[in-house]
Amino acid sequence: TPSHVHQTERDAATMDQKRDASLKKTEDLCLHLVEENDPVKVSYSHEATASFSGSMERKRPWLPRGSESSAAGDLKLSLSGPQVGSTSSDDFVQIETPQMQGLAYTVPDTETTTALVMCKQQVLKPYMRFLKVPGWRPLITIIEPALWKSVVNFVYPIVVVCIIFLGYTVQFAACYSRSNPGYEYKEERDDNGTIHYVVSCYDHSISSYAIPNVLHIGVYAYCFYLFSWVKTEQLQMLMEKTFLQCKSMKQRGYLSQEKLTASLKWFLWIGIFWIALSFVTQTLGVAGRAIEHNRTRFGNIEFTWMGLESVGGQYALAIVMVLAFVALDVVYVAVVVNYMTQCNLLIFLIRCIAERVREKSLSLQQAIKEFHNTGDLISKLNAELGIAVSLLEFLFGWMAVSACLSLKESTESGAVITASAVMTVIQWAVVVFLPFIYAACLSNACGTIGKLGFEIRTRPFVYQDAAQSDLDSFLLFTSSFQPRAKLFRIPIYSPYLWSVAVAVCFIVLLLAQQDIIPSGVF
């Protein structure tokens, strides 16, 4: 009848409008997700009364005017839908980009999609760009094969390594230790018996220069292997998994996705602040040397065995040394920020899974599977990035202790060097404690898994109708499943951390009483 025909046409028009709106939303999200000039493949599925397929292209707004449309410059959306009668309950968008190294992932077409995209835009993309600085990711994303791009991506890490070794060399030549901004002097007598004080750093060359530099370049090479050779994508995958698992926790205070995104952004800002603090500290140390010896220019810093007498050349080497320290600090920050970010994501993931178990939005069998997968992620974190962090923690601890022991000598060298020495202690103490704190927090979150099993078994609440065998199985699993964050292959627990902190405070006070550390500084 005509009324049925009109109703069918209206239904078809409504379905087309919903499809077009979904396509537009998907397209806009993808435009915010990927970097400039990156192609993206998207497959989209939407529950509907009929199947559809097609493609859609949209000119990217950031392309230069007059540029021709191409596969690299356009956003391509490949769409497909379920057949008639599909019972699919969730819409999804599957996206693949070159940054993910062929990794395809699925995100629900809900508010979670927006939150995930915002997190990737504000946290993941800046961090991935940050990894380009030390040369752990390609400097130029290759969309279309080009020889010059491949050459640049190959040469750039070599240039970074040369800058790092240049920093090692200039630092040793200047007898400048990052844990002791003052000079190291050695007494020498001339033929007349007169005592002269000359700058010397050979008495402690192994502990002050060789060991820290070997640890640093070792961490750089290992992370280059992880990020450039193995091309590990655990951070991206973990971020996606956490947001999808916690999609029902959007309005739950400490489990909100907005709070997670904000905390991850703070890690990046902390890393940038630490680099700035280190730059100011080293600049004050270099300036303090000039002031201490009544010199008015940085260029008068002595570079012992280089035989450089030109004031301009010495000035240039002093600047190169400080800038090379920035390159070294980028390596430190990239590793520490990655580790803290993954720890925070895993903590959030464990809490979300536990909350879903309590409200029975996740079955016990599925919860066991999710907890087991989370344990695998923690084991992978310990086995891969945990090694690099352990090496750096040894280096940071050594630098912090050396800085504390050199405070007395530094306070006798002028106000500028004293300020640099105090900032040096703060600088290294921060990076010593932060990874341990987040590792302990992750271990504490893992400890709640066992408590959850007892809670569900003894006070079932919504599990009153559950089979006793299922409750017993869940209790047995949670009681025996105890993943822990590890550094130096040692599980990190908060009680151990507090014990170490108390011991450190006791030792510092004892050293201050013995005037090894000047108590006036504190």
C-alpha positions in Angstrom: 0.0 0.0 0.0 1.1 3.6 -0.4 1.4 4.1 3.3 3.8 1.1 3.6 5.8 2.4 0.7 6.2 5.8 2.4 7.0 4.2 5.7 9.7 2.1 4.0 11.2 5.2 2.4 11.2 7.1 5.7 12.9 4.1 7.3 15.5 4.0 4.6 16.1 7.8 4.8 16.5 7.6 8.6 19.0 4.7 8.2 20.9 6.7 5.7 21.0 9.7 8.0 22.2 7.6 10.9 24.9 6.0 8.7 26.0 9.4 7.4 26.2 10.8 10.9 28.2 7.8 12.1 30.6 8.2 9.1 31.1 11.8 9.9 31.8 11.1 13.5 34.2 8.4 12.7 36.0 10.5 10.2 36.4 13.5 12.6 37.8 11.2 15.3 40.3 9.7 12.9 41.4 13.2 11.8 42.3 14.0 15.4 43.9 10.6 16.0 46.7 10.5 13.4 49.5 12.8 12.7 49.9 15.0 9.7 50.3 13.3 6.3 49.7 9.8 7.8 47.3 7.5 5.9 44.7 5.8 8.0 42.6 2.7 7.3 39.2 2.5 9.0 36.6 -0.2 9.0 33.3 0.7 10.6 30.4 -1.5 11.7 27.0 -0.3 12.8 24.0 -2.3 13.8 21.4 -1.7 11.1 18.5 -3.3 9.3 20.4 -3.7 6.1 24.0 -4.2 5.1 26.1 -1.5 3.4 29.5 -1.0 2.2 31.3 1.9 0.6 34.2 4.3 0.9 34.6 7.9 1.7 37.4 10.5 1.2 37.9 13.8 2.7 40.6 16.3 2.0 42.8 16.9 5.1 42.7 20.5 6.2 46.4 20.7 7.0 47.5 19.9 3.4 49.1 22.9 1.5 46.9 24.8 -0.9 47.2 23.5 -4.4 48.4 20.1 -3.4 46.9 17.3 -5.4 44.7 14.7 -3.7 46.5 11.4 -3.1 46.3 8.3 -1.0 48.8 9.9 1.4 47.0 13.2 1.6 43.4 12.0 1.9 41.6 10.2 4.7 40.2 6.9 3.4 37.4 5.2 5.3 36.5 1.7 4.4 33.0 0.9 5.7 31.2 -2.4 6.2 28.2 -3.4 8.2 26.6 -6.6 9.5 24.1 -8.5 7.6 20.4 -8.2 8.1 19.3 -9.6 11.4 22.7 -9.0 13.1 22.6 -9.2 16.9 25.7 -7.1 17.3 25.2 -4.8 20.3 28.3 -2.6 20.1 29.3 -0.3 17.3 33.0 -0.3 16.6 35.7 1.5 14.7 38.8 -0.3 13.6 41.8 1.9 12.8 45.3 1.3 11.5 48.0 3.8 11.2 51.8 3.7 10.4 52.6 4.9 14.0 51.1 1.7 15.3 53.4 -0.4 13.0 50.6 -2.3 11.5 48.7 -2.7 14.8 45.0 -2.6 14.3 42.8 -1.9 17.3 39.1 -1.6 17.9 37.4 1.1 19.9 33.7 1.5 20.7 31.8 4.2 18.9 30.7 5.8 22.2 32.1 8.5 24.6 34.9 6.1 25.3 36.1 6.7 21.8 36.3 10.4 22.3 38.2 9.9 25.6 40.6 7.5 24.0 41.3 9.8 21.1 41.8 12.7 23.4 44.3 10.7 25.5 46.2 9.6 22.4 46.2 13.2 21.1 47.3 14.8 24.4 49.6 12.0 25.8 50.6 9.4 23.3 51.3 11.6 20.3 53.6 14.0 22.2 55.4 11.1 23.8 55.9 9.4 20.4 57.3 12.7 19.0 59.5 12.9 22.1 61.0 9.5 21.3 62.1 10.9 17.9 64.5 13.2 19.7 66.9 10.4 20.9 66.4 8.6 17.6 64.3 5.7 18.9 61.6 6.3 16.4 61.9 7.4 12.7 62.5 11.1 12.5 60.4 11.3 9.3 57.3 9.1 8.8 57.7 7.4 5.5 54.4 7.4 3.6 55.7 7.1 0.1 59.1 5.5 -0.5 61.8 8.1 -0.8 65.5 7.6 -0.6 66.3 10.8 1.2 63.8 10.1 4.0 65.4 6.7 4.6 68.8 8.2 4.6 67.7 10.9 7.2 66.1 8.2 9.4 69.3 6.1 9.2 71.8 9.0 9.8 69.9 10.8 12.6 70.5 8.1 15.3 74.2 8.1 14.4 74.3 11.9 14.8 72.6 11.6 18.2 75.1 9.0 19.3 78.0 11.3 18.2 76.5 14.1 20.2 76.3 11.9 23.3 79.9 10.8 22.9 80.9 14.4 22.4 79.3 15.3 25.6 81.2 12.5 27.4 84.5 13.7 26.0 84.0 17.4 26.7 82.7 16.6 30.2 85.8 14.6 31.0 88.1 17.2 29.5 86.5 19.9 31.7 86.8 17.7 34.8 83.1 18.4 35.3 81.1 15.9 37.3 77.3 16.2 37.2 77.2 15.1 40.9 79.8 17.7 42.0 79.7 21.0 40.2 82.9 22.2 41.9 86.5 21.6 40.7 88.7 18.7 41.7 92.1 19.9 42.6 95.5 18.2 42.9 98.6 19.6 44.6 101.8 19.7 42.5 105.1 21.1 43.5 107.5 22.8 41.1 111.3 22.7 41.2 111.4 25.4 43.8 109.1 23.5 46.1 106.2 25.9 45.6 102.8 24.2 45.8 100.4 24.7 42.9 96.8 23.6 42.7 95.9 22.2 39.3 92.6 20.9 38.0 92.6 17.1 37.9 89.9 14.5 37.5 92.0 11.4 36.9 91.9 10.1 40.5 88.1 9.4 40.2 87.8 9.0 36.5 86.2 5.5 36.6 83.6 6.2 39.3 82.8 9.8 38.2 82.9 9.4 34.4 83.4 5.9 33.1 80.7 4.0 35.0 77.9 6.6 34.5 78.7 6.9 30.8 78.8 3.2 30.3 75.4 2.8 32.0 73.9 5.7 30.0 75.0 4.4 26.6 74.0 0.9 27.6 70.5 2.1 28.4 70.4 4.1 25.1 71.4 1.1 23.1 68.9 -1.2 24.9 66.0 1.2 24.4 67.0 1.7 20.8 66.7 -2.0 20.4 63.3 -2.0 22.1 61.7 0.9 20.3 63.4 0.8 16.9 64.3 -2.8 16.3 61.7 -4.8 18.2 59.3 -1.9 17.8 57.5 -2.7 21.0 54.0 -1.1 21.1 53.1 -2.0 24.7 52.3 1.5 25.7 49.8 2.1 22.9 48.2 -1.3 23.4 47.9 -0.9 27.2 46.4 2.6 26.8 43.7 1.2 24.5 43.0 -1.8 26.6 42.7 0.3 29.8 40.2 2.7 28.2 38.1 -0.1 26.7 38.0 -2.1 29.9 37.1 0.9 32.0 34.5 2.4 29.6 31.7 2.0 32.2 33.7 4.0 34.8 33.4 7.4 33.2 31.6 9.0 36.1 33.4 7.3 39.0 35.8 9.8 40.5 39.2 8.2 40.9 38.4 5.8 38.1 37.3 8.4 35.6 38.9 8.5 32.2 39.4 12.2 32.5 41.5 11.8 35.7 43.6 9.1 34.0 44.3 11.4 31.0 45.2 14.3 33.3 47.6 12.1 35.3 49.3 10.8 32.2 49.7 14.4 30.9 51.3 15.3 34.3 54.0 12.7 33.6 55.0 14.5 30.4 55.1 17.8 32.2 57.2 16.4 35.1 59.7 15.1 32.5 59.9 18.4 30.8 60.3 20.2 34.2 63.1 17.8 35.2 65.0 18.5 32.0 64.6 22.3 32.6 65.8 21.9 36.2 68.8 19.9 35.1 69.7 22.5 32.5 69.5 25.3 35.1 71.5 23.3 37.5 74.3 22.6 35.1 74.3 26.2 33.8 74.7 27.4 37.4 77.5 24.9 38.0 79.4 26.1 34.9 78.8 29.8 35.8 79.9 29.1 39.4 83.3 27.9 38.3 83.9 31.2 36.4 82.8 33.3 39.4 84.8 31.2 41.9 88.0 31.9 40.1 87.2 35.5 39.4 86.5 34.8 35.7 83.9 36.7 34.0 83.3 34.4 31.0 82.3 30.8 30.6 85.0 30.4 28.0 87.7 30.5 30.7 86.8 27.1 32.0 89.8 24.8 31.7 89.7 21.9 29.3 92.7 20.0 30.7 94.1 17.8 28.0 92.6 19.5 24.9 95.2 22.3 24.9 92.6 24.8 23.9 93.8 28.3 24.7 91.3 30.3 22.6 88.7 32.0 24.9 86.1 31.7 22.1 86.8 28.0 21.7 86.5 27.3 25.4 83.3 29.3 25.5 81.9 27.2 22.7 82.9 23.9 24.3 81.2 25.0 27.6 78.0 25.6 25.7 78.4 22.3 23.8 78.9 20.5 27.2 75.7 22.0 28.7 73.6 21.2 25.6 75.0 17.7 25.5 73.7 17.2 29.0 70.3 18.0 27.7 70.7 15.1 25.1 71.6 12.8 28.0 68.7 13.9 30.1 66.2 13.2 27.2 67.2 9.6 27.4 66.6 9.5 31.2 63.2 11.2 30.9 62.0 9.1 28.0 62.6 5.8 29.9 61.3 7.0 33.3 58.2 8.6 31.9 57.4 5.5 29.9 57.8 3.3 32.9 55.6 5.5 35.2 52.9 5.8 32.5 52.7 2.0 32.1 52.6 1.5 35.8 49.8 4.0 36.2 47.8 2.5 33.3 48.1 -1.0 34.9 47.0 0.3 38.3 44.0 1.9 36.7 43.2 -1.3 34.7 43.4 -3.5 37.8 41.1 -1.2 39.7 38.6 -1.1 36.9 38.5 -4.9 36.5 38.0 -5.2 40.3 35.2 -2.7 40.3 33.4 -4.4 37.4 33.7 -7.7 39.3 32.1 -6.1 42.4 29.1 -4.8 40.4 28.9 -8.1 38.3 29.2 -6.4 35.0 32.1 -8.8 34.4 31.7 -12.6 34.9 34.1 -14.4 37.2 35.5 -16.4 34.4 36.1 -13.4 32.3 37.6 -11.6 35.2 40.1 -14.4 35.7 41.1 -14.1 32.0 41.5 -10.3 32.3 43.6 -10.5 35.5 45.8 -13.2 33.9 46.3 -11.0 30.8 47.1 -8.1 33.1 49.7 -10.2 34.9 51.3 -11.0 31.5 51.5 -7.2 30.8 53.2 -6.7 34.2 55.7 -9.5 33.5 56.5 -8.0 30.1 57.0 -4.6 31.7 59.5 -6.2 34.2 61.3 -8.1 31.5 61.7 -5.3 29.0 61.5 -1.7 30.3 62.2 -2.8 33.9 65.8 -3.7 32.9 66.5 -0.2 31.5 64.9 1.5 34.6 67.0 -0.7 36.9 70.2 0.4 35.3 69.2 4.0 35.4 68.1 3.7 39.1 71.6 2.4 39.9 73.0 5.4 38.1 70.6 7.9 39.7 71.3 6.5 43.2 75.0 6.8 42.6 74.7 10.4 41.4 72.4 11.3 44.3 74.8 9.8 46.9 77.8 11.5 45.3 76.0 14.8 45.2 75.2 14.6 48.9 78.8 13.7 49.9 80.1 16.6 47.8 77.8 19.2 49.5 80.3 20.2 52.1 83.0 20.9 49.5 80.5 22.8 47.3 79.3 25.1 50.1 82.9 26.3 50.5 83.1 27.4 46.8 80.6 30.2 46.7 76.8 30.8 46.6 76.3 29.9 43.0 78.0 26.5 43.2 76.2 25.9 46.5 72.9 26.5 44.9 73.9 24.3 42.0 75.0 21.5 44.4 71.6 21.6 46.4 69.7 21.5 43.1 71.8 18.6 42.0 70.8 16.6 45.0 67.1 17.4 44.5 67.4 16.6 40.8 68.8 13.1 41.2 66.7 12.3 44.3 63.5 12.9 42.4 64.3 10.5 39.6 65.5 7.9 42.2 62.3 7.8 44.1 59.6 8.3 41.4 60.0 4.9 39.6 60.2 3.1 42.9 57.0 4.8 44.1 55.0 3.8 41.1 56.4 0.3 41.1 55.3 0.0 44.8 51.9 1.4 43.9 51.5 -1.2 41.1 52.5 -4.0 43.5 49.9 -2.7 46.0 47.2 -2.7 43.3 48.2 -6.3 42.5 47.8 -7.1 46.2 44.1 -6.0 46.0 43.4 -8.9 43.6 43.9 -11.4 46.5 41.7 -9.3 48.8 39.0 -9.2 46.0 38.8 -13.0 46.0 38.1 -13.2 49.7 35.6 -10.3 49.4 33.6 -12.0 46.7 33.7 -15.4 48.4 32.8 -14.3 51.9 30.4 -11.5 51.1 28.9 -12.4 47.7 26.3 -9.6 47.5 25.3 -9.8 43.8 26.9 -13.3 43.6 24.4 -14.9 46.0 23.0 -17.0 43.2 26.4 -17.9 41.7 27.6 -21.5 41.9 29.9 -22.3 44.8 32.3 -23.9 42.5 32.7 -20.7 40.5 33.3 -18.7 43.7 35.8 -21.2 44.9 37.6 -21.2 41.6 37.8 -17.4 41.7 39.1 -17.4 45.3 41.7 -20.0 44.4 42.9 -18.0 41.4 43.2 -14.7 43.2 44.9 -16.3 46.2 47.7 -17.9 44.0 48.0 -15.1 41.4 50.3 -12.5 42.7 52.1 -10.5 40.0 54.5 -7.8 41.3 56.4 -4.9 39.8 60.1 -5.6 39.9 63.3 -3.5 39.7 66.7 -5.2 39.8 64.6 -8.4 39.6 63.4 -7.7 43.1 59.6 -7.3 43.9 59.0 -3.7 45.0 56.6 -3.4 48.0 55.6 -0.2 49.8 56.8 -1.5 53.3 60.2 -2.1 51.8 60.2 1.3 50.3 59.3 3.0 53.6 62.1 1.0 55.3 64.6 2.2 52.8 63.3 5.8 53.1 63.7 5.7 56.9 67.2 4.2 56.6 68.2 7.0 54.1 66.9 9.7 56.4 68.8 8.2 59.3 72.1 8.0 57.3 71.7 11.6 56.1 71.2 12.9 59.6 74.2 10.9 60.8 76.4 12.3 58.0 75.2 15.8 58.9 76.2 15.2 62.5 79.7 14.2 61.4 79.9 17.3 59.2 80.3 15.2 56.1 77.1 16.8 54.8 76.9 20.5 55.9 73.8 20.7 58.2 73.4 24.4 57.3 72.2 23.4 53.8 69.1 21.8 55.3 
